[in-house]
Amino acid sequence: MSFETFTIPSFGTQITKCPGCSSLAYGAMEELGPFRVNSDGKTLKKNIYSWNYAANVLFLESPAGVGFSYSNKSSDYDTSGDRRTAIDNYIFLVNWLERFPEFKKRDFYIAGESYAGHYVPQLAHTILHNNKKANKTIINLKGIMIGNAVINDETDNRGRYDYLASHAIISDQAAHDITTFCNFSSDVIPIQCRTAIDEYDRDVSFIDIYNIYAPLCNNPNLTALPKKNSIVIDPCSGVLYPAYLNRANVQEALHANVTKLKYDWGILQ
């Protein structure tokens, strides 16, 4: 899905979250797209912080099979991987630029989060490799942006526990035991480490670890929600945009679900 800018004629694509997570859901509908879903799950409101106030933004569902993306061969879903995803995304972008040639010469940026720590650099490498191979600029790549990047399990996990401990989200004992007994480079997990991680799982079960200060969506076990939700964060957005994107009239307007899947669209497919 693409959204045109009101001002600057640059161009970028956004890839998001884990393998199997929808860029349309997280990226476009919850984070940086031009619209938010109202509490009725049927209508939209403007997001005044949308990135398309600064650039043309293209939200790319990948790999094939995620969100509303699909392949004509079901066997493709069994052969996906990081390299395949980079090649598929590159082919898509080249074809998209042929369809919309007015964007060909514009500065192009790739942005993403989480597992895009793998997807974004590999797509950038594929673009640069093919530009060099063709001895011309096929895609005018100018830079990449990655937030909360998944790069290495050892450092990623250790950093997450350190962060939550420093904000008193987990107990001092759990933090101590994780630091002492957990070796995130090994597949063998000592019982003391497993016990501490189980305590961590319980401690964070009612918390959005991506925004620890955000309210939750109507959870009776916690303190009351603010009377007015933040203009930036809607704690119920994870419920609202699946309801919206599963509406038949919305899918028709998006030219999505053309294969008429027999199951509901989901955030994680």
BAKOLNU-89921 format. One line per field, with one value per atom (N, C-alpha, C, O): residue in one letter; x, y, z; atom name; residue number from 1. Coordinates in steps of 0.05 Angstrom, whole numbers. Example, Ala and Ser with C-alpha at 12.3 -4.5 7.8 and 13.67 -1.06 7.14 Angstrom:
<nodes>
type <- (A A A A S S S S)
px <- (264 246 264 285 257 273 258 268)
py <- (-114 -90 -66 -66 -45 -21 1 23)
pz <- (156 156 156 169 142 143 157 161)
atom <- (N CA C O N CA C O)
seq <- (1 1 1 1 2 2 2 2)
</nodes>
This chain:
<nodes>
type <- (M M M M S S S S F F F F E E E E T T T T F F F F T T T T I I I I P P P P S S S S F F F F G G G G T T T T Q Q Q Q I I I I T T T T K K K K C C C C P P P P G G G G C C C C S S S S S S S S L L L L A A A A Y Y Y Y G G G G A A A A M M M M E E E E E E E E L L L L G G G G P P P P F F F F R R R R V V V V N N N N S S S S D D D D G G G G K K K K T T T T L L L L K K K K K K K K N N N N I I I I Y Y Y Y S S S S W W W W N N N N Y Y Y Y A A A A A A A A N N N N V V V V L L L L F F F F L L L L E E E E S S S S P P P P A A A A G G G G V V V V G G G G F F F F S S S S Y Y Y Y S S S S N N N N K K K K S S S S S S S S D D D D Y Y Y Y D D D D T T T T S S S S G G G G D D D D R R R R R R R R T T T T A A A A I I I I D D D D N N N N Y Y Y Y I I I I F F F F L L L L V V V V N N N N W W W W L L L L E E E E R R R R F F F F P P P P E E E E F F F F K K K K K K K K R R R R D D D D F F F F Y Y Y Y I I I I A A A A G G G G E E E E S S S S Y Y Y Y A A A A G G G G H H H H Y Y Y Y V V V V P P P P Q Q Q Q L L L L A A A A H H H H T T T T I I I I L L L L H H H H N N N N N N N N K K K K K K K K A A A A N N N N K K K K T T T T I I I I I I I I N N N N L L L L K K K K G G G G I I I I M M M M I I I I G G G G N N N N A A A A V V V V I I I I N N N N D D D D E E E E T T T T D D D D N N N N R R R R G G G G R R R R Y Y Y Y D D D D Y Y Y Y L L L L A A A A S S S S H H H H A A A A I I I I I I I I S S S S D D D D Q Q Q Q A A A A A A A A H H H H D D D D I I I I T T T T T T T T F F F F C C C C N N N N F F F F S S S S S S S S D D D D V V V V I I I I P P P P I I I I Q Q Q Q C C C C R R R R T T T T A A A A I I I I D D D D E E E E Y Y Y Y D D D D R R R R D D D D V V V V S S S S F F F F I I I I D D D D I I I I Y Y Y Y N N N N I I I I Y Y Y Y A A A A P P P P L L L L C C C C N N N N N N N N P P P P N N N N L L L L T T T T A A A A L L L L P P P P K K K K K K K K N N N N S S S S I I I I V V V V I I I I D D D D P P P P C C C C S S S S G G G G V V V V L L L L Y Y Y Y P P P P A A A A Y Y Y Y L L L L N N N N R R R R A A A A N N N N V V V V Q Q Q Q E E E E A A A A L L L L H H H H A A A A N N N N V V V V T T T T K K K K L L L L K K K K Y Y Y Y D D D D W W W W G G G G I I I I L L L L Q Q Q Q)
px <- (17 0 18 37 12 28 11 -13 25 13 31 55 20 36 40 23 63 69 55 46 53 42 64 58 89 111 135 138 152 178 176 163 188 184 203 210 211 227 209 184 221 205 217 241 200 212 192 168 204 187 191 213 170 171 166 146 184 182 182 198 165 162 163 157 170 166 178 198 166 176 170 153 184 176 147 141 129 101 84 59 96 80 74 90 50 40 50 47 62 69 45 45 24 0 -13 -23 -12 -24 -7 -15 18 35 45 42 56 68 48 50 29 10 -12 -18 -24 -49 -43 -59 -21 -15 7 6 26 49 51 46 58 66 51 58 28 11 -7 -8 -21 -38 -64 -77 -72 -98 -96 -78 -114 -119 -148 -165 -153 -180 -195 -185 -219 -235 -245 -244 -256 -264 -287 -292 -301 -323 -312 -327 -286 -274 -283 -278 -297 -308 -299 -299 -290 -283 -255 -243 -245 -217 -215 -234 -193 -186 -158 -142 -151 -124 -103 -108 -79 -56 -39 -26 -38 -23 7 22 16 45 53 75 36 42 67 73 82 107 102 120 78 73 70 64 72 75 103 108 122 149 159 178 146 156 134 114 137 119 126 150 107 113 98 74 113 102 105 128 83 84 84 66 104 108 104 118 84 79 98 97 115 134 141 140 150 151 123 103 122 97 81 91 55 38 31 13 46 41 20 19 1 -20 -36 -47 -38 -53 -36 -46 -10 7 3 -4 8 4 22 33 24 38 19 0 24 7 14 -1 36 44 46 62 29 30 56 63 71 97 117 136 112 130 131 151 109 107 125 132 133 151 180 197 186 214 223 244 208 216 240 245 254 277 287 276 308 317 326 320 342 352 329 328 311 288 271 262 268 252 265 251 291 305 301 296 304 301 272 268 253 225 218 204 228 222 235 223 259 272 256 252 248 232 206 198 194 169 175 160 196 202 208 199 223 229 204 200 186 161 143 128 143 127 136 119 162 173 167 164 164 156 127 119 111 83 79 61 97 95 122 137 128 155 162 185 142 148 165 175 167 183 211 227 217 243 268 287 267 291 292 310 272 270 288 292 298 313 297 273 309 294 307 332 291 300 284 261 298 284 283 304 260 257 243 228 250 237 243 259 231 236 237 229 247 249 264 287 251 266 275 290 266 277 306 320 317 345 360 384 346 356 345 361 319 307 318 324 321 329 357 361 378 405 407 421 393 395 381 391 359 346 364 367 376 394 418 426 429 452 443 458 419 409 406 413 396 392 419 423 438 465 479 492 476 489 478 494 452 440 445 447 447 455 483 488 501 529 531 545 516 516 506 516 485 474 489 484 508 523 504 510 483 464 447 446 434 417 389 373 383 357 338 316 348 334 353 375 344 361 363 355 375 377 395 418 385 401 407 426 392 397 377 357 383 365 361 377 338 331 320 302 331 321 318 335 294 289 284 272 293 290 299 284 322 330 336 350 325 333 357 356 380 405 417 426 419 433 418 415 409 393 407 394 433 448 447 439 455 455 427 422 409 381 368 356 370 357 370 356 396 410 402 397 401 394 366 360 347 319 317 303 330 328 341 331 364 378 360 358 346 329 306 300 292 269 277 263 301 310 316 311 328 335 310 312 287 262 244 220 256 241 216 197 218 195 197 177 222 225 239 252 237 248 278 291 290 319 330 351 315 324 325 344 303 302 324 337 328 349 376 393 381 407 411 432 390 393 396 411 382 386 414 427 425 452 472 492 467 486 485 506 461 458 451 454 443 435 458 469 465 485 470 464 464 446 459 446 484 498 496 505 484 483 454 436 450 424 416 393 435 430 423 439 399 390 390 374 406 406 379 365 372 346 343 321 365 362 355 340 366 360 331 317 322 295 275 254 281 263 261 239 284 284 269 255 272 258 228 211 220 191 180 157 195 186 184 165 203 202 177 163 170 146 121 103 120 97 96 75 119 121 112 100 118 113 87 81 72 48 27 10 27 7 19 7 42 57 63 70 61 71 101 109 118 147 158 181 144 153 147 159 128 121 111 87 130 123 106 94 103 87 59 42 53 27 6 12 -19 -41 -48 -42 -61 -70 -99 -113 -108 -135 -155 -159 -169 -191 -184 -198 -162 -154 -164 -153 -183 -195 -176 -181 -154 -135 -116 -101 -116 -98 -113 -138 -99 -113 -129 -124 -148 -166 -150 -130 -160 -148 -153 -173 -136 -141 -168 -176 -182 -207 -204 -222 -181 -176 -150 -129 -151 -127 -107 -114 -82 -61 -67 -77 -60 -64 -45 -51 -24 -5 -11 -9 -17 -20 -49 -61 -61 -87 -82 -75 -86 -79 -97 -90 -119 -136 -132 -148 -112 -108 -104 -112 -92 -88 -113 -113 -135 -161 -176 -191 -172 -188 -180 -198 -154 -148 -152 -157 -150 -159 -189 -197 -205 -233 -238 -255 -223 -227 -218 -232 -194 -183 -197 -193 -213 -229 -256 -272 -263 -288 -287 -267 -307 -308 -305 -291 -318 -316 -289 -280 -274 -247 -228 -212 -231 -214 -219 -200 -244 -250 -238 -227 -239 -227 -197 -185 -184 -155 -146 -122 -165 -159 -143 -124 -151 -137 -154 -178 -141 -154 -168 -191 -154 -166 -169 -184 -154 -157 -179 -184 -193 -216 -208 -219 -190 -181 -205 -223 -204 -225 -222 -238 -201 -197 -193 -187 -196 -194 -165 -146 -163 -136 -127 -142 -101 -90 -64 -51 -58 -33 -9 11 -9 13 3 -14 14 5 29 26)
py <- (-23 0 25 26 44 69 93 94 113 138 161 160 180 201 223 228 237 259 285 288 303 329 349 371 342 362 352 358 336 329 305 285 306 285 261 249 255 230 206 209 183 158 137 134 122 101 78 81 55 32 25 29 14 7 -23 -33 -37 -65 -68 -55 -86 -85 -112 -133 -110 -131 -158 -160 -179 -206 -219 -209 -241 -255 -265 -279 -257 -264 -242 -245 -219 -197 -177 -172 -166 -149 -120 -108 -110 -81 -63 -41 -73 -58 -54 -32 -75 -73 -55 -34 -64 -50 -23 -2 -24 0 21 44 13 33 40 64 20 26 33 47 24 29 50 63 52 68 93 115 91 115 121 138 107 112 136 146 144 168 166 186 141 138 120 102 124 107 97 110 74 63 73 72 84 93 70 47 76 55 38 17 47 30 8 -10 9 -12 -10 -28 12 14 39 40 60 85 93 82 114 122 151 167 158 185 190 172 216 223 220 225 211 211 235 235 254 279 275 293 252 246 227 215 223 205 212 236 192 197 209 221 205 216 246 258 259 288 296 319 277 283 268 277 246 230 212 207 203 182 156 148 142 117 93 95 72 47 25 20 14 -7 -34 -41 -50 -75 -99 -103 -116 -141 -163 -170 -172 -193 -211 -202 -236 -249 -256 -251 -268 -276 -293 -312 -287 -301 -285 -292 -264 -247 -227 -215 -223 -203 -209 -231 -189 -193 -202 -205 -205 -214 -244 -259 -252 -280 -288 -271 -314 -325 -342 -353 -344 -362 -391 -409 -397 -424 -428 -415 -445 -450 -461 -458 -474 -485 -463 -468 -439 -416 -411 -401 -416 -411 -429 -423 -451 -470 -465 -478 -447 -442 -414 -405 -399 -372 -371 -390 -350 -345 -317 -303 -309 -281 -274 -253 -292 -286 -285 -267 -304 -305 -280 -268 -271 -247 -222 -206 -220 -197 -197 -176 -220 -221 -215 -199 -226 -221 -191 -180 -180 -151 -134 -114 -141 -126 -128 -107 -152 -155 -139 -126 -139 -124 -94 -81 -83 -55 -47 -26 -63 -58 -57 -38 -76 -77 -53 -42 -46 -24 2 19 6 30 31 52 8 7 16 29 8 16 45 58 56 84 98 104 102 112 140 148 155 182 180 201 157 154 144 142 137 123 139 127 165 181 194 208 188 201 186 162 201 188 167 171 144 121 112 109 108 99 74 72 56 33 36 41 32 34 9 -4 2 -22 -24 -8 -44 -49 -78 -95 -85 -113 -130 -125 -151 -169 -155 -166 -131 -115 -109 -100 -115 -115 -134 -131 -154 -172 -164 -161 -159 -153 -128 -129 -107 -81 -81 -74 -90 -90 -109 -103 -132 -151 -140 -145 -126 -113 -91 -88 -75 -54 -65 -55 -87 -100 -110 -107 -121 -131 -108 -111 -86 -62 -52 -48 -49 -39 -58 -50 -84 -105 -103 -105 -101 -100 -74 -73 -52 -27 -29 -20 -41 -44 -63 -58 -85 -105 -93 -99 -76 -64 -39 -28 -30 -5 19 36 19 42 41 20 63 64 54 68 30 19 29 37 29 40 60 52 84 106 106 124 84 81 101 105 115 136 129 140 111 104 85 78 75 57 67 81 59 65 40 27 33 10 17 28 10 14 -12 -30 -14 -39 -64 -84 -61 -82 -109 -110 -130 -157 -164 -166 -167 -173 -199 -216 -201 -224 -232 -215 -256 -264 -260 -251 -265 -262 -233 -228 -215 -187 -175 -159 -184 -173 -181 -164 -207 -216 -204 -195 -203 -192 -162 -153 -148 -119 -115 -96 -132 -129 -133 -117 -154 -158 -136 -127 -126 -103 -79 -64 -73 -50 -52 -33 -75 -78 -78 -68 -89 -88 -60 -52 -44 -16 1 23 -8 7 -7 -1 -25 -38 -53 -55 -64 -80 -109 -122 -118 -145 -143 -122 -163 -162 -162 -171 -152 -152 -181 -186 -200 -227 -239 -253 -234 -245 -232 -246 -206 -193 -204 -209 -209 -220 -248 -255 -265 -292 -294 -310 -276 -275 -268 -280 -248 -239 -260 -264 -275 -294 -321 -333 -331 -358 -361 -383 -339 -342 -335 -313 -355 -351 -352 -374 -329 -328 -338 -339 -345 -356 -387 -399 -398 -428 -437 -423 -460 -472 -487 -494 -491 -505 -484 -466 -486 -466 -478 -496 -468 -478 -473 -455 -490 -488 -460 -450 -449 -423 -401 -383 -404 -384 -388 -368 -413 -418 -407 -396 -411 -401 -371 -360 -358 -328 -318 -298 -331 -322 -327 -311 -349 -354 -331 -322 -322 -299 -274 -259 -270 -247 -248 -228 -272 -275 -267 -254 -274 -267 -237 -224 -225 -196 -179 -158 -187 -170 -177 -165 -196 -206 -184 -186 -164 -143 -117 -95 -118 -94 -95 -116 -72 -69 -64 -41 -83 -80 -60 -51 -53 -34 -5 14 -3 23 18 16 17 8 28 21 52 72 74 89 59 60 46 25 56 41 17 15 -2 -26 -23 -5 -41 -40 -53 -78 -37 -46 -71 -91 -70 -92 -88 -70 -103 -97 -103 -96 -117 -124 -101 -103 -80 -58 -33 -33 -11 14 24 15 41 51 65 78 62 76 106 114 122 151 156 140 177 183 189 184 200 206 193 197 176 163 183 204 175 191 196 178 219 225 207 203 197 181 151 136 143 114 107 119 89 78 49 32 43 17 -6 -29 2 -18 -22 -36 -9 -10 -38 -45 -56 -83 -99 -120 -89 -102 -88 -101 -62 -46 -51 -54 -51 -53 -80 -82 -103 -128 -128 -138 -116 -114 -98 -105 -76 -59 -73 -72 -85 -97 -123 -132 -134 -157 -150 -168 -125 -117 -121 -113 -132 -138 -112 -113 -91 -66 -54 -41 -57 -47 -63 -52 -89 -106 -101 -101 -96 -90 -63 -61 -43 -17 -18 -4 -36 -40 -58 -62 -70 -91 -114 -125 -120 -140 -166 -166 -187 -213 -222 -231 -218 -224 -255 -264 -270 -299 -310 -334 -292 -300 -322 -344 -315 -334 -343 -328 -367 -378 -372 -381 -358 -351 -320 -307 -310 -281 -272 -286 -247 -234 -232 -226 -236 -234 -217 -215 -206 -190 -208 -199 -232 -251 -275 -290 -279 -302 -321 -341)
pz <- (0 0 0 15 -17 -18 -12 -17 0 7 -3 3 -18 -29 -8 9 -11 7 -1 -23 19 13 6 -4 12 10 -6 -30 7 -4 -23 -16 -46 -66 -63 -83 -39 -35 -33 -33 -31 -34 -16 -16 -2 15 19 14 27 33 62 73 75 103 106 96 119 125 155 169 166 195 209 197 234 254 246 231 258 256 228 214 221 197 201 220 183 186 197 198 204 215 193 175 194 172 175 196 153 152 150 160 137 135 162 168 179 206 224 233 229 248 237 249 213 202 194 203 177 166 186 189 199 214 243 256 254 283 287 308 269 275 258 269 233 218 193 177 189 166 170 192 149 150 165 171 173 186 210 212 229 252 250 238 261 262 286 309 282 304 321 313 345 363 353 365 332 321 303 295 297 279 251 235 243 216 202 177 216 204 212 230 198 202 211 208 224 231 222 218 218 208 230 254 222 240 233 212 250 244 244 236 254 254 232 233 212 191 176 172 168 153 125 113 115 88 87 66 111 111 102 95 103 96 71 58 64 41 31 45 6 -4 9 10 20 35 23 18 19 9 30 39 39 59 45 30 51 36 54 74 48 62 52 29 70 61 85 108 80 54 43 57 20 7 26 38 29 47 72 87 77 101 94 72 113 109 84 81 66 42 18 -4 23 1 -4 14 -28 -35 -58 -73 -62 -86 -102 -91 -127 -144 -140 -149 -126 -121 -90 -77 -79 -50 -41 -17 -59 -51 -43 -29 -53 -46 -17 -6 -3 26 42 65 30 44 39 50 21 13 19 8 35 41 60 75 59 76 72 55 86 84 56 46 44 17 -3 -20 -1 -19 -15 -35 9 15 2 -9 4 -7 -38 -49 -50 -80 -88 -106 -73 -80 -76 -93 -54 -50 -71 -80 -79 -101 -127 -140 -134 -159 -157 -177 -134 -130 -135 -149 -123 -125 -154 -163 -168 -196 -212 -228 -208 -223 -215 -231 -189 -179 -192 -200 -195 -208 -237 -249 -250 -278 -280 -299 -260 -260 -254 -264 -237 -229 -234 -215 -259 -267 -256 -256 -247 -237 -211 -203 -199 -175 -180 -162 -205 -211 -203 -192 -207 -202 -175 -168 -159 -133 -113 -115 -93 -71 -58 -52 -53 -42 -15 -14 5 31 39 33 53 64 95 107 106 135 146 132 170 182 211 222 224 252 258 241 281 290 270 265 259 241 215 200 211 189 193 175 217 221 203 198 193 172 144 125 143 117 104 80 119 107 96 72 111 100 76 57 76 54 29 7 32 9 -1 -26 16 8 -8 -29 2 -12 -39 -59 -41 -67 -87 -110 -77 -95 -105 -129 -86 -94 -113 -132 -107 -124 -153 -172 -155 -182 -196 -221 -182 -194 -206 -228 -190 -199 -223 -242 -221 -242 -269 -290 -267 -291 -300 -322 -283 -289 -293 -309 -277 -278 -253 -239 -247 -223 -229 -242 -221 -224 -202 -208 -178 -155 -141 -134 -137 -128 -97 -84 -87 -58 -45 -54 -25 -11 18 29 30 58 69 56 94 107 136 147 147 175 188 178 212 226 256 268 267 295 309 297 334 350 333 332 321 302 315 335 304 311 294 269 307 293 303 287 330 342 367 385 370 393 419 439 420 445 456 478 439 447 450 467 432 433 460 473 467 492 516 535 517 540 544 566 522 523 532 547 524 533 563 576 574 603 618 639 609 622 622 642 600 598 618 633 619 636 666 682 672 699 708 731 690 697 701 712 691 695 716 717 732 753 744 759 720 709 719 723 723 734 761 767 778 805 804 785 826 829 828 816 840 841 813 805 797 770 753 737 756 741 748 730 774 783 771 761 772 763 732 722 718 689 682 664 696 691 698 684 720 730 716 710 709 700 670 659 657 629 610 611 594 573 546 536 535 512 486 465 487 464 463 444 484 486 483 492 471 469 495 499 513 538 559 565 571 590 618 623 636 664 677 669 697 710 723 724 735 748 728 734 703 682 673 670 670 661 681 674 707 729 728 731 724 723 699 701 676 652 655 645 669 674 691 687 711 727 710 713 693 674 657 654 647 630 646 635 671 688 693 692 698 705 681 686 657 634 619 599 630 615 613 595 630 629 619 623 606 599 569 558 556 528 530 537 525 529 508 512 487 468 477 468 496 507 536 540 555 582 597 617 587 600 588 598 568 554 570 583 570 583 567 543 580 566 558 566 542 531 550 550 566 583 599 598 614 631 659 672 669 696 719 741 713 734 741 761 725 729 736 736 741 747 723 701 728 707 685 690 661 638 640 652 628 627 613 595 621 608 579 563 571 543 535 547 514 505 493 484 494 482 452 439 442 413 396 373 409 394 397 377 421 427 434 452 419 426 435 419 461 471 459 462 446 435 405 392 394 365 354 332 371 362 358 345 369 365 342 327 339 321 291 275 285 256 244 221 260 248 241 220 259 253 228 211 225 201 176 156 177 152 144 122 162 154 143 136 141 129 99 86 87 59 42 22 50 34 35 16 58 60 42 28 43 26 -4 -20 -11 -39 -47 -69 -29 -35 -38 -53 -22 -23 -46 -50 -60 -80 -67 -78 -42 -26 -25 -31 -16 -13 -39 -39 -61 -87 -90 -108 -74 -76 -59 -59 -44 -27 -8 -9 10 30 48 52 57 73 103 119 110 138 140 120 164 168 164 170 155 155 183 201 188 215 215 195 238 242 237 224 247 244 229 239 204 188 184 170)
atom <- (N CA C O N CA C O N CA C O N CA C O N CA C O N CA C O N CA C O N CA C O N CA C O N CA C O N CA C O N CA C O N CA C O N CA C O N CA C O N CA C O N CA C O N CA C O N CA C O N CA C O N CA C O N CA C O N CA C O N CA C O N CA C O N CA C O N CA C O N CA C O N CA C O N CA C O N CA C O N CA C O N CA C O N CA C O N CA C O N CA C O N CA C O N CA C O N CA C O N CA C O N CA C O N CA C O N CA C O N CA C O N CA C O N CA C O N CA C O N CA C O N CA C O N CA C O N CA C O N CA C O N CA C O N CA C O N CA C O N CA C O N CA C O N CA C O N CA C O N CA C O N CA C O N CA C O N CA C O N CA C O N CA C O N CA C O N CA C O N CA C O N CA C O N CA C O N CA C O N CA C O N CA C O N CA C O N CA C O N CA C O N CA C O N CA C O N CA C O N CA C O N CA C O N CA C O N CA C O N CA C O N CA C O N CA C O N CA C O N CA C O N CA C O N CA C O N CA C O N CA C O N CA C O N CA C O N CA C O N CA C O N CA C O N CA C O N CA C O N CA C O N CA C O N CA C O N CA C O N CA C O N CA C O N CA C O N CA C O N CA C O N CA C O N CA C O N CA C O N CA C O N CA C O N CA C O N CA C O N CA C O N CA C O N CA C O N CA C O N CA C O N CA C O N CA C O N CA C O N CA C O N CA C O N CA C O N CA C O N CA C O N CA C O N CA C O N CA C O N CA C O N CA C O N CA C O N CA C O N CA C O N CA C O N CA C O N CA C O N CA C O N CA C O N CA C O N CA C O N CA C O N CA C O N CA C O N CA C O N CA C O N CA C O N CA C O N CA C O N CA C O N CA C O N CA C O N CA C O N CA C O N CA C O N CA C O N CA C O N CA C O N CA C O N CA C O N CA C O N CA C O N CA C O N CA C O N CA C O N CA C O N CA C O N CA C O N CA C O N CA C O N CA C O N CA C O N CA C O N CA C O N CA C O N CA C O N CA C O N CA C O N CA C O N CA C O N CA C O N CA C O N CA C O N CA C O N CA C O N CA C O N CA C O N CA C O N CA C O N CA C O N CA C O N CA C O N CA C O N CA C O N CA C O N CA C O N CA C O N CA C O N CA C O N CA C O N CA C O N CA C O N CA C O N CA C O N CA C O N CA C O N CA C O N CA C O N CA C O N CA C O N CA C O N CA C O N CA C O N CA C O N CA C O N CA C O N CA C O N CA C O N CA C O N CA C O N CA C O N CA C O N CA C O N CA C O N CA C O N CA C O N CA C O N CA C O N CA C O N CA C O N CA C O N CA C O N CA C O N CA C O N CA C O N CA C O N CA C O N CA C O N CA C O N CA C O N CA C O N CA C O N CA C O N CA C O N CA C O N CA C O N CA C O N CA C O N CA C O N CA C O N CA C O N CA C O N CA C O N CA C O N CA C O N CA C O N CA C O N CA C O N CA C O N CA C O N CA C O N CA C O N CA C O N CA C O N CA C O N CA C O N CA C O)
seq <- (1 1 1 1 2 2 2 2 3 3 3 3 4 4 4 4 5 5 5 5 6 6 6 6 7 7 7 7 8 8 8 8 9 9 9 9 10 10 10 10 11 11 11 11 12 12 12 12 13 13 13 13 14 14 14 14 15 15 15 15 16 16 16 16 17 17 17 17 18 18 18 18 19 19 19 19 20 20 20 20 21 21 21 21 22 22 22 22 23 23 23 23 24 24 24 24 25 25 25 25 26 26 26 26 27 27 27 27 28 28 28 28 29 29 29 29 30 30 30 30 31 31 31 31 32 32 32 32 33 33 33 33 34 34 34 34 35 35 35 35 36 36 36 36 37 37 37 37 38 38 38 38 39 39 39 39 40 40 40 40 41 41 41 41 42 42 42 42 43 43 43 43 44 44 44 44 45 45 45 45 46 46 46 46 47 47 47 47 48 48 48 48 49 49 49 49 50 50 50 50 51 51 51 51 52 52 52 52 53 53 53 53 54 54 54 54 55 55 55 55 56 56 56 56 57 57 57 57 58 58 58 58 59 59 59 59 60 60 60 60 61 61 61 61 62 62 62 62 63 63 63 63 64 64 64 64 65 65 65 65 66 66 66 66 67 67 67 67 68 68 68 68 69 69 69 69 70 70 70 70 71 71 71 71 72 72 72 72 73 73 73 73 74 74 74 74 75 75 75 75 76 76 76 76 77 77 77 77 78 78 78 78 79 79 79 79 80 80 80 80 81 81 81 81 82 82 82 82 83 83 83 83 84 84 84 84 85 85 85 85 86 86 86 86 87 87 87 87 88 88 88 88 89 89 89 89 90 90 90 90 91 91 91 91 92 92 92 92 93 93 93 93 94 94 94 94 95 95 95 95 96 96 96 96 97 97 97 97 98 98 98 98 99 99 99 99 100 100 100 100 101 101 101 101 102 102 102 102 103 103 103 103 104 104 104 104 105 105 105 105 106 106 106 106 107 107 107 107 108 108 108 108 109 109 109 109 110 110 110 110 111 111 111 111 112 112 112 112 113 113 113 113 114 114 114 114 115 115 115 115 116 116 116 116 117 117 117 117 118 118 118 118 119 119 119 119 120 120 120 120 121 121 121 121 122 122 122 122 123 123 123 123 124 124 124 124 125 125 125 125 126 126 126 126 127 127 127 127 128 128 128 128 129 129 129 129 130 130 130 130 131 131 131 131 132 132 132 132 133 133 133 133 134 134 134 134 135 135 135 135 136 136 136 136 137 137 137 137 138 138 138 138 139 139 139 139 140 140 140 140 141 141 141 141 142 142 142 142 143 143 143 143 144 144 144 144 145 145 145 145 146 146 146 146 147 147 147 147 148 148 148 148 149 149 149 149 150 150 150 150 151 151 151 151 152 152 152 152 153 153 153 153 154 154 154 154 155 155 155 155 156 156 156 156 157 157 157 157 158 158 158 158 159 159 159 159 160 160 160 160 161 161 161 161 162 162 162 162 163 163 163 163 164 164 164 164 165 165 165 165 166 166 166 166 167 167 167 167 168 168 168 168 169 169 169 169 170 170 170 170 171 171 171 171 172 172 172 172 173 173 173 173 174 174 174 174 175 175 175 175 176 176 176 176 177 177 177 177 178 178 178 178 179 179 179 179 180 180 180 180 181 181 181 181 182 182 182 182 183 183 183 183 184 184 184 184 185 185 185 185 186 186 186 186 187 187 187 187 188 188 188 188 189 189 189 189 190 190 190 190 191 191 191 191 192 192 192 192 193 193 193 193 194 194 194 194 195 195 195 195 196 196 196 196 197 197 197 197 198 198 198 198 199 199 199 199 200 200 200 200 201 201 201 201 202 202 202 202 203 203 203 203 204 204 204 204 205 205 205 205 206 206 206 206 207 207 207 207 208 208 208 208 209 209 209 209 210 210 210 210 211 211 211 211 212 212 212 212 213 213 213 213 214 214 214 214 215 215 215 215 216 216 216 216 217 217 217 217 218 218 218 218 219 219 219 219 220 220 220 220 221 221 221 221 222 222 222 222 223 223 223 223 224 224 224 224 225 225 225 225 226 226 226 226 227 227 227 227 228 228 228 228 229 229 229 229 230 230 230 230 231 231 231 231 232 232 232 232 233 233 233 233 234 234 234 234 235 235 235 235 236 236 236 236 237 237 237 237 238 238 238 238 239 239 239 239 240 240 240 240 241 241 241 241 242 242 242 242 243 243 243 243 244 244 244 244 245 245 245 245 246 246 246 246 247 247 247 247 248 248 248 248 249 249 249 249 250 250 250 250 251 251 251 251 252 252 252 252 253 253 253 253 254 254 254 254 255 255 255 255 256 256 256 256 257 257 257 257 258 258 258 258 259 259 259 259 260 260 260 260 261 261 261 261 262 262 262 262 263 263 263 263 264 264 264 264 265 265 265 265 266 266 266 266 267 267 267 267 268 268 268 268 269 269 269 269)
</nodes>
